[in-house]
């Protein structure tokens, strides 16, 4: 029970601290602010492309954990 409480406190601490840590790459911000639409679309596509893979990896990891836990129970 105490271990779950500690994990919850750590999660809340991390969640609350990330709102104050806004940061961007200065070059990316400068490129987007110049008004070049094609460059901004390219940056947005790149960000989306880079964002997809961590979620896929986490999904695959949870899938294998689920399969492992299901196999251990039987």
C-alpha positions in Angstrom: 0.0 0.0 0.0 2.8 2.4 0.9 4.6 1.6 -2.3 1.5 2.6 -4.4 1.3 5.8 -2.4 4.9 6.6 -3.2 4.4 6.0 -6.9 1.4 8.2 -6.9 3.3 11.0 -5.2 6.2 10.7 -7.7 3.7 10.8 -10.6 2.0 13.9 -9.3 5.3 15.6 -8.7 6.5 14.9 -12.2 3.2 15.9 -13.7 3.1 19.2 -11.9 6.7 20.1 -12.7 6.4 19.5 -16.4 4.0 22.4 -16.8 6.7 24.8 -15.8 9.4 23.4 -18.2 8.2 24.7 -21.5 11.1 24.7 -23.9 11.6 24.7 -27.7 14.5 24.5 -30.0 15.3 28.1 -30.9 16.0 27.2 -34.6 12.8 25.4 -35.0 10.8 28.3 -33.5 12.6 30.8 -35.8 11.9 28.7 -38.9 8.2 28.4 -38.0 7.9 32.1 -37.2 9.3 33.2 -40.6 5.9 32.3 -42.2 7.2 29.7 -44.6 4.2 27.3 -44.7 6.0 24.4 -46.4 8.8 24.5 -43.8 6.3 24.6 -40.9 4.4 21.6 -42.4 7.6 19.7 -42.7 8.5 20.4 -39.1 5.0 19.3 -38.0 5.2 16.1 -40.0 8.7 15.4 -38.6 7.4 15.9 -35.0 4.5 13.6 -35.7 6.8 11.0 -37.2 9.1 11.1 -34.2 6.2 11.0 -31.7 4.6 7.9 -33.2 7.4 5.5 -32.5 7.7 5.8 -28.7 3.9 5.1 -28.4 4.2 2.1 -30.7 7.1 0.7 -28.7 5.2 1.2 -25.4 2.1 -0.5 -27.0 4.2 -3.5 -28.1 5.8 -3.7 -24.7 2.4 -3.7 -22.9 1.1 -6.3 -25.4 4.0 -8.7 -24.6 3.6 -8.1 -20.9 -0.1 -8.8 -21.2 0.6 -12.0 -23.2 3.2 -13.1 -20.6 0.9 -12.5 -17.6 -1.9 -14.3 -19.4 0.4 -17.3 -20.1 1.7 -17.4 -16.5 -1.8 -17.6 -15.1 -2.8 -20.7 -17.1 
